[in-house]
Amino acid sequence: MSSPERMEMHARAIANLVQAMDRMEQEQQSHDRHLQTIEEWIRGHEEWMQSHNEWVQGIQTESRQNRARIREIITELTSMQAGTARLDAAS
């Protein structure tokens, strides 16, 4: 193989390497964009989950408050019934 043939072969090999590197860079950029899309979706999902959890916590707080009010009402009704029973017994 002559020196000019070797030089041409090396030039083609370098050109092929450059093309391969360009394709790899394009693929990497594509993967990076896809990964960014996934990360944005995850962040959006995390925000939705956080707001959902806050909503659930609000419902749980209201439920606890309602149970406390119901207990107060039952206590008051029991007291009223006891008072009524005393009045009935006294008459």
VOLUM-660548 format. One record per residue: residue number from 1; chain; x, y, z negated of N, C-alpha, C in turn. Coordinates in Angstrom, 3 decimals, always signed. Layout:
// residues N
<node pos="NUM" unit="A" n_px="X" n_py="Y" n_pz="Z" ca_px="X" ca_py="Y" ca_pz="Z" c_px="X" c_py="Y" c_pz="Z"/>
...
//
This chain:
// residues 91
<node pos="1" unit="A" n_px="+0.856" n_py="-1.165" n_pz="+0.000" ca_px="+0.000" ca_py="+0.000" ca_pz="+0.000" c_px="+0.903" c_py="+1.230" c_pz="+0.000"/>
<node pos="2" unit="A" n_px="+0.597" n_py="+2.120" n_pz="+0.896" ca_px="+1.432" ca_py="+3.306" ca_pz="+1.039" c_px="+1.063" c_py="+4.332" c_pz="-0.028"/>
<node pos="3" unit="A" n_px="+1.960" n_py="+5.258" n_pz="-0.199" ca_px="+1.746" ca_py="+6.315" ca_pz="-1.184" c_px="+0.496" c_py="+7.134" c_pz="-0.872"/>
<node pos="4" unit="A" n_px="+0.223" n_py="+7.523" n_pz="+0.385" ca_px="-1.016" ca_py="+8.262" ca_pz="+0.669" c_px="-2.266" c_py="+7.431" c_pz="+0.366"/>
<node pos="5" unit="A" n_px="-2.194" n_py="+6.114" n_pz="+0.610" ca_px="-3.348" ca_py="+5.256" ca_pz="+0.297" c_px="-3.579" c_py="+5.208" c_pz="-1.217"/>
<node pos="6" unit="A" n_px="-2.472" n_py="+5.087" n_pz="-1.964" ca_px="-2.593" ca_py="+5.076" ca_pz="-3.431" c_px="-3.162" c_py="+6.405" c_pz="-3.922"/>
<node pos="7" unit="A" n_px="-2.709" n_py="+7.494" n_pz="-3.343" ca_px="-3.203" ca_py="+8.808" ca_pz="-3.741" c_px="-4.701" c_py="+8.924" c_pz="-3.445"/>
<node pos="8" unit="A" n_px="-5.120" n_py="+8.410" n_pz="-2.289" ca_px="-6.534" ca_py="+8.454" ca_pz="-1.935" c_px="-7.349" c_py="+7.566" c_pz="-2.878"/>
<node pos="9" unit="A" n_px="-6.822" n_py="+6.398" n_pz="-3.210" ca_px="-7.496" ca_py="+5.487" ca_pz="-4.124" c_px="-7.625" c_py="+6.132" c_pz="-5.513"/>
<node pos="10" unit="A" n_px="-6.587" n_py="+6.766" n_pz="-5.981" ca_px="-6.624" ca_py="+7.457" ca_pz="-7.273" c_px="-7.627" c_py="+8.613" c_pz="-7.242"/>
<node pos="11" unit="A" n_px="-7.645" n_py="+9.332" n_pz="-6.137" ca_px="-8.582" ca_py="+10.454" ca_pz="-6.001" c_px="-10.026" c_py="+9.941" c_pz="-6.045"/>
<node pos="12" unit="A" n_px="-10.293" n_py="+8.817" n_pz="-5.348" ca_px="-11.642" ca_py="+8.236" ca_pz="-5.387" c_px="-11.979" c_py="+7.752" c_pz="-6.787"/>
<node pos="13" unit="A" n_px="-11.010" n_py="+7.125" n_pz="-7.453" ca_px="-11.245" ca_py="+6.647" ca_pz="-8.819" c_px="-11.553" c_py="+7.818" c_pz="-9.745"/>
<node pos="14" unit="A" n_px="-10.811" n_py="+8.899" n_pz="-9.611" ca_px="-11.064" ca_py="+10.079" ca_pz="-10.435" c_px="-12.440" c_py="+10.661" c_pz="-10.119"/>
<node pos="15" unit="A" n_px="-12.780" n_py="+10.738" n_pz="-8.836" ca_px="-14.099" ca_py="+11.254" ca_pz="-8.445" c_px="-15.207" c_py="+10.367" c_pz="-9.016"/>
<node pos="16" unit="A" n_px="-15.011" n_py="+9.057" n_pz="-8.979" ca_px="-15.997" ca_py="+8.130" ca_pz="-9.543" c_px="-16.121" c_py="+8.324" c_pz="-11.051"/>
<node pos="17" unit="A" n_px="-14.984" n_py="+8.526" n_pz="-11.717" ca_px="-15.016" ca_py="+8.762" ca_pz="-13.164" c_px="-15.753" c_py="+10.062" c_pz="-13.486"/>
<node pos="18" unit="A" n_px="-15.483" n_py="+11.090" n_pz="-12.705" ca_px="-16.157" ca_py="+12.373" ca_pz="-12.923" c_px="-17.669" c_py="+12.211" c_pz="-12.734"/>
<node pos="19" unit="A" n_px="-18.068" n_py="+11.485" n_pz="-11.691" ca_px="-19.504" ca_py="+11.248" ca_pz="-11.456" c_px="-20.116" c_py="+10.454" c_pz="-12.606"/>
<node pos="20" unit="A" n_px="-19.396" n_py="+9.451" n_pz="-13.056" ca_px="-19.898" ca_py="+8.636" ca_pz="-14.169" c_px="-20.035" c_py="+9.488" c_pz="-15.427"/>
<node pos="21" unit="A" n_px="-19.053" n_py="+10.343" n_pz="-15.676" ca_px="-19.110" ca_py="+11.211" ca_pz="-16.850" c_px="-20.269" c_py="+12.204" c_pz="-16.729"/>
<node pos="22" unit="A" n_px="-20.497" n_py="+12.722" n_pz="-15.524" ca_px="-21.626" ca_py="+13.630" ca_pz="-15.302" c_px="-22.949" c_py="+12.925" c_pz="-15.580"/>
<node pos="23" unit="A" n_px="-23.093" n_py="+11.677" n_pz="-15.088" ca_px="-24.315" ca_py="+10.907" ca_pz="-15.336" c_px="-24.487" c_py="+10.645" c_pz="-16.833"/>
<node pos="24" unit="A" n_px="-23.392" n_py="+10.301" n_pz="-17.497" ca_px="-23.464" ca_py="+10.061" ca_pz="-18.940" c_px="-23.890" c_py="+11.330" c_pz="-19.674"/>
<node pos="25" unit="A" n_px="-23.364" n_py="+12.467" n_pz="-19.280" ca_px="-23.724" ca_py="+13.738" ca_pz="-19.903" c_px="-25.203" c_py="+14.043" c_pz="-19.677"/>
<node pos="26" unit="A" n_px="-25.696" n_py="+13.810" n_pz="-18.463" ca_px="-27.112" ca_py="+14.026" ca_pz="-18.170" c_px="-27.991" c_py="+13.106" c_pz="-19.012"/>
<node pos="27" unit="A" n_px="-27.589" n_py="+11.840" n_pz="-19.110" ca_px="-28.347" ca_py="+10.887" ca_pz="-19.917" c_px="-28.326" c_py="+11.298" c_pz="-21.386"/>
<node pos="28" unit="A" n_px="-27.170" n_py="+11.760" n_pz="-21.854" ca_px="-27.068" ca_py="+12.191" ca_pz="-23.252" c_px="-27.978" c_py="+13.391" c_pz="-23.501"/>
<node pos="29" unit="A" n_px="-28.016" n_py="+14.329" n_pz="-22.571" ca_px="-28.890" ca_py="+15.485" ca_pz="-22.710" c_px="-30.355" c_py="+15.058" c_pz="-22.726"/>
<node pos="30" unit="A" n_px="-30.684" n_py="+14.088" n_pz="-21.890" ca_px="-32.046" ca_py="+13.561" ca_pz="-21.869" c_px="-32.384" c_py="+12.906" c_pz="-23.207"/>
<node pos="31" unit="A" n_px="-31.463" n_py="+12.114" n_pz="-23.728" ca_px="-31.666" ca_py="+11.465" ca_pz="-25.034" c_px="-31.782" c_py="+12.512" c_pz="-26.141"/>
<node pos="32" unit="A" n_px="-30.961" n_py="+13.544" n_pz="-26.058" ca_px="-31.010" ca_py="+14.610" ca_pz="-27.065" c_px="-32.370" c_py="+15.310" c_pz="-27.046"/>
<node pos="33" unit="A" n_px="-32.894" n_py="+15.591" n_pz="-25.842" ca_px="-34.212" ca_py="+16.234" ca_pz="-25.733" c_px="-35.297" c_py="+15.314" c_pz="-26.299"/>
<node pos="34" unit="A" n_px="-35.199" n_py="+14.040" n_pz="-25.993" ca_px="-36.176" ca_py="+13.073" ca_pz="-26.511" c_px="-36.095" c_py="+13.009" c_pz="-28.034"/>
<node pos="35" unit="A" n_px="-34.898" n_py="+12.963" n_pz="-28.558" ca_px="-34.710" ca_py="+12.927" ca_pz="-30.013" c_px="-35.271" c_py="+14.185" c_pz="-30.653"/>
<node pos="36" unit="A" n_px="-35.056" n_py="+15.334" n_pz="-30.023" ca_px="-35.584" ca_py="+16.584" ca_pz="-30.552" c_px="-37.118" c_py="+16.545" c_pz="-30.577"/>
<node pos="37" unit="A" n_px="-37.719" n_py="+16.000" n_pz="-29.523" ca_px="-39.171" ca_py="+15.870" ca_pz="-29.473" c_px="-39.665" c_py="+14.985" c_pz="-30.617"/>
<node pos="38" unit="A" n_px="-38.977" n_py="+13.899" n_pz="-30.856" ca_px="-39.355" ca_py="+12.989" ca_pz="-31.944" c_px="-39.213" c_py="+13.691" c_pz="-33.294"/>
<node pos="39" unit="A" n_px="-38.118" n_py="+14.404" n_pz="-33.477" ca_px="-37.904" ca_py="+15.113" ca_pz="-34.741" c_px="-38.976" c_py="+16.168" c_pz="-34.970"/>
<node pos="40" unit="A" n_px="-39.370" n_py="+16.880" n_pz="-33.916" ca_px="-40.434" ca_py="+17.871" ca_pz="-34.039" c_px="-41.752" c_py="+17.197" c_pz="-34.396"/>
<node pos="41" unit="A" n_px="-42.025" n_py="+16.047" n_pz="-33.790" ca_px="-43.249" ca_py="+15.310" ca_pz="-34.104" c_px="-43.240" c_py="+14.884" c_pz="-35.571"/>
<node pos="42" unit="A" n_px="-42.081" n_py="+14.406" n_pz="-36.029" ca_px="-41.970" ca_py="+13.968" ca_pz="-37.423" c_px="-42.201" c_py="+15.148" c_pz="-38.360"/>
<node pos="43" unit="A" n_px="-41.595" n_py="+16.303" n_pz="-38.056" ca_px="-41.798" ca_py="+17.480" ca_pz="-38.903" c_px="-43.270" c_py="+17.868" c_pz="-38.938"/>
<node pos="44" unit="A" n_px="-43.918" n_py="+17.853" n_pz="-37.779" ca_px="-45.342" ca_py="+18.165" ca_pz="-37.733" c_px="-46.154" c_py="+17.170" c_pz="-38.543"/>
<node pos="45" unit="A" n_px="-45.801" n_py="+15.911" n_pz="-38.441" ca_px="-46.497" ca_py="+14.876" ca_pz="-39.196" c_px="-46.273" c_py="+15.060" c_pz="-40.689"/>
<node pos="46" unit="A" n_px="-45.048" n_py="+15.396" n_pz="-41.080" ca_px="-44.745" ca_py="+15.626" ca_pz="-42.494" c_px="-45.556" c_py="+16.812" c_pz="-43.021"/>
<node pos="47" unit="A" n_px="-45.680" n_py="+17.865" n_pz="-42.220" ca_px="-46.484" ca_py="+19.023" ca_pz="-42.633" c_px="-47.944" c_py="+18.616" c_pz="-42.792"/>
<node pos="48" unit="A" n_px="-48.454" n_py="+17.803" n_pz="-41.854" ca_px="-49.831" ca_py="+17.342" ca_pz="-41.965" c_px="-50.015" c_py="+16.497" c_pz="-43.214"/>
<node pos="49" unit="A" n_px="-49.048" n_py="+15.604" n_pz="-43.470" ca_px="-49.131" ca_py="+14.756" ca_pz="-44.665" c_px="-49.109" c_py="+15.607" c_pz="-45.938"/>
<node pos="50" unit="A" n_px="-48.258" n_py="+16.625" n_pz="-45.951" ca_px="-48.185" ca_py="+17.503" ca_pz="-47.122" c_px="-49.521" c_py="+18.201" c_pz="-47.351"/>
<node pos="51" unit="A" n_px="-50.106" n_py="+18.737" n_pz="-46.293" ca_px="-51.396" ca_py="+19.421" ca_pz="-46.453" c_px="-52.480" c_py="+18.424" c_pz="-46.862"/>
<node pos="52" unit="A" n_px="-52.425" n_py="+17.217" n_pz="-46.322" ca_px="-53.391" ca_py="+16.183" ca_pz="-46.707" c_px="-53.226" c_py="+15.824" c_pz="-48.182"/>
<node pos="53" unit="A" n_px="-51.985" n_py="+15.666" n_pz="-48.620" ca_px="-51.728" ca_py="+15.346" ca_pz="-50.031" c_px="-52.221" c_py="+16.461" c_pz="-50.945"/>
<node pos="54" unit="A" n_px="-52.012" n_py="+17.709" n_pz="-50.528" ca_px="-52.500" ca_py="+18.834" ca_pz="-51.320" c_px="-54.020" c_py="+18.810" c_pz="-51.394"/>
<node pos="55" unit="A" n_px="-54.669" n_py="+18.483" n_pz="-50.273" ca_px="-56.127" ca_py="+18.392" ca_pz="-50.257" c_px="-56.599" c_py="+17.295" c_pz="-51.208"/>
<node pos="56" unit="A" n_px="-55.943" n_py="+16.136" n_pz="-51.157" ca_px="-56.304" ca_py="+15.021" ca_pz="-52.039" c_px="-56.107" c_py="+15.416" c_pz="-53.499"/>
<node pos="57" unit="A" n_px="-55.010" n_py="+16.088" n_pz="-53.795" ca_px="-54.765" ca_py="+16.526" ca_pz="-55.171" c_px="-55.849" c_py="+17.498" c_pz="-55.642"/>
<node pos="58" unit="A" n_px="-56.291" n_py="+18.373" n_pz="-54.732" ca_px="-57.381" ca_py="+19.293" ca_pz="-55.070" c_px="-58.664" c_py="+18.544" c_pz="-55.384"/>
<node pos="59" unit="A" n_px="-58.975" n_py="+17.542" n_pz="-54.587" ca_px="-60.170" ca_py="+16.720" ca_pz="-54.824" c_px="-60.044" c_py="+15.991" c_pz="-56.164"/>
<node pos="60" unit="A" n_px="-58.870" n_py="+15.453" n_pz="-56.454" ca_px="-58.661" ca_py="+14.757" ca_pz="-57.728" c_px="-58.820" c_py="+15.712" c_pz="-58.903"/>
<node pos="61" unit="A" n_px="-58.314" n_py="+16.937" n_pz="-58.769" ca_px="-58.460" ca_py="+17.931" ca_pz="-59.839" c_px="-59.931" c_py="+18.267" c_pz="-60.049"/>
<node pos="62" unit="A" n_px="-60.660" n_py="+18.496" n_pz="-58.950" ca_px="-62.096" ca_py="+18.775" ca_pz="-59.062" c_px="-62.833" c_py="+17.613" c_pz="-59.708"/>
<node pos="63" unit="A" n_px="-62.451" n_py="+16.412" n_pz="-59.353" ca_px="-63.089" ca_py="+15.225" ca_pz="-59.917" c_px="-62.849" c_py="+15.149" c_pz="-61.429"/>
<node pos="64" unit="A" n_px="-61.620" n_py="+15.421" n_pz="-61.854" ca_px="-61.325" ca_py="+15.425" ca_pz="-63.301" c_px="-62.140" c_py="+16.505" c_pz="-64.012"/>
<node pos="65" unit="A" n_px="-62.219" n_py="+17.686" n_pz="-63.395" ca_px="-62.996" ca_py="+18.770" ca_pz="-63.996" c_px="-64.474" c_py="+18.408" c_pz="-64.070"/>
<node pos="66" unit="A" n_px="-64.992" n_py="+17.786" n_pz="-63.022" ca_px="-66.398" ca_py="+17.373" ca_pz="-63.025" c_px="-66.664" c_py="+16.323" c_pz="-64.098"/>
<node pos="67" unit="A" n_px="-65.751" n_py="+15.366" n_pz="-64.253" ca_px="-65.922" ca_py="+14.354" ca_pz="-65.307" c_px="-65.919" c_py="+15.004" c_pz="-66.685"/>
<node pos="68" unit="A" n_px="-65.046" n_py="+15.988" n_pz="-66.884" ca_px="-64.988" ca_py="+16.686" ca_pz="-68.178" c_px="-66.309" c_py="+17.424" c_pz="-68.423"/>
<node pos="69" unit="A" n_px="-66.859" n_py="+18.096" n_pz="-67.394" ca_px="-68.142" ca_py="+18.793" ca_pz="-67.538" c_px="-69.271" c_py="+17.806" c_pz="-67.845"/>
<node pos="70" unit="A" n_px="-69.250" n_py="+16.672" n_pz="-67.166" ca_px="-70.289" ca_py="+15.651" ca_pz="-67.401" c_px="-70.217" c_py="+15.162" c_pz="-68.843"/>
<node pos="71" unit="A" n_px="-68.984" n_py="+14.933" n_pz="-69.342" ca_px="-68.845" ca_py="+14.507" ca_pz="-70.747" c_px="-69.406" c_py="+15.577" c_pz="-71.697"/>
<node pos="72" unit="A" n_px="-69.131" n_py="+16.861" n_pz="-71.385" ca_px="-69.654" ca_py="+17.951" ca_pz="-72.217" c_px="-71.176" c_py="+17.966" c_pz="-72.187"/>
<node pos="73" unit="A" n_px="-71.753" n_py="+17.770" n_pz="-71.004" ca_px="-73.214" ca_py="+17.764" ca_pz="-70.880" c_px="-73.809" c_py="+16.587" c_pz="-71.643"/>
<node pos="74" unit="A" n_px="-73.190" n_py="+15.417" n_pz="-71.522" ca_px="-73.690" ca_py="+14.234" ca_pz="-72.242" c_px="-73.605" c_py="+14.464" c_pz="-73.749"/>
<node pos="75" unit="A" n_px="-72.497" n_py="+15.075" n_pz="-74.194" ca_px="-72.348" ca_py="+15.362" ca_pz="-75.621" c_px="-73.452" c_py="+16.313" c_pz="-76.073"/>
<node pos="76" unit="A" n_px="-73.730" n_py="+17.349" n_pz="-75.294" ca_px="-74.784" ca_py="+18.313" ca_pz="-75.636" c_px="-76.154" c_py="+17.647" c_pz="-75.626"/>
<node pos="77" unit="A" n_px="-76.419" n_py="+16.807" n_pz="-74.619" ca_px="-77.702" ca_py="+16.099" ca_pz="-74.566" c_px="-77.874" c_py="+15.160" c_pz="-75.753"/>
<node pos="78" unit="A" n_px="-76.801" n_py="+14.483" n_pz="-76.121" ca_px="-76.855" ca_py="+13.584" ca_pz="-77.280" c_px="-77.169" c_py="+14.379" c_pz="-78.538"/>
<node pos="79" unit="A" n_px="-76.544" n_py="+15.543" n_pz="-78.660" ca_px="-76.796" ca_py="+16.400" ca_pz="-79.817" c_px="-78.249" c_py="+16.879" c_pz="-79.821"/>
<node pos="80" unit="A" n_px="-78.769" n_py="+17.245" n_pz="-78.636" ca_px="-80.160" ca_py="+17.693" ca_pz="-78.544" c_px="-81.120" c_py="+16.561" c_pz="-78.885"/>
<node pos="81" unit="A" n_px="-80.818" n_py="+15.349" n_pz="-78.407" ca_px="-81.673" ca_py="+14.209" ca_pz="-78.720" c_px="-81.672" c_py="+13.918" c_pz="-80.223"/>
<node pos="82" unit="A" n_px="-80.498" n_py="+14.045" n_pz="-80.827" ca_px="-80.414" ca_py="+13.822" ca_pz="-82.280" c_px="-81.235" c_py="+14.889" c_pz="-83.012"/>
<node pos="83" unit="A" n_px="-81.161" n_py="+16.138" n_pz="-82.531" ca_px="-81.953" ca_py="+17.207" ca_pz="-83.157" c_px="-83.442" c_py="+16.950" c_pz="-82.987"/>
<node pos="84" unit="A" n_px="-83.843" n_py="+16.514" n_pz="-81.804" ca_px="-85.246" ca_py="+16.213" ca_pz="-81.524" c_px="-85.705" c_py="+15.052" c_pz="-82.410"/>
<node pos="85" unit="A" n_px="-84.865" n_py="+14.049" n_pz="-82.542" ca_px="-85.213" ca_py="+12.897" ca_pz="-83.381" c_px="-85.370" c_py="+13.340" c_pz="-84.826"/>
<node pos="86" unit="A" n_px="-84.536" n_py="+14.250" n_pz="-85.322" ca_px="-84.660" ca_py="+14.743" ca_pz="-86.698" c_px="-85.972" c_py="+15.517" c_pz="-86.859"/>
<node pos="87" unit="A" n_px="-86.311" n_py="+16.357" n_pz="-85.864" ca_px="-87.570" ca_py="+17.109" ca_pz="-85.945" c_px="-88.771" c_py="+16.169" c_pz="-85.925"/>
<node pos="88" unit="A" n_px="-88.703" n_py="+15.151" n_pz="-85.064" ca_px="-89.806" ca_py="+14.177" ca_pz="-85.018" c_px="-89.933" c_py="+13.441" c_pz="-86.349"/>
<node pos="89" unit="A" n_px="-88.811" n_py="+13.102" n_pz="-86.943" ca_px="-88.835" ca_py="+12.371" ca_pz="-88.218" c_px="-89.333" c_py="+13.270" c_pz="-89.333"/>
<node pos="90" unit="A" n_px="-89.082" n_py="+14.558" n_pz="-89.266" ca_px="-89.496" ca_py="+15.477" ca_pz="-90.311" c_px="-90.994" c_py="+15.808" c_pz="-90.202"/>
<node pos="91" unit="A" n_px="-91.605" n_py="+15.617" n_pz="-89.042" ca_px="-92.999" ca_py="+15.993" ca_pz="-88.908" c_px="-93.960" c_py="+14.884" c_pz="-89.125"/>
//
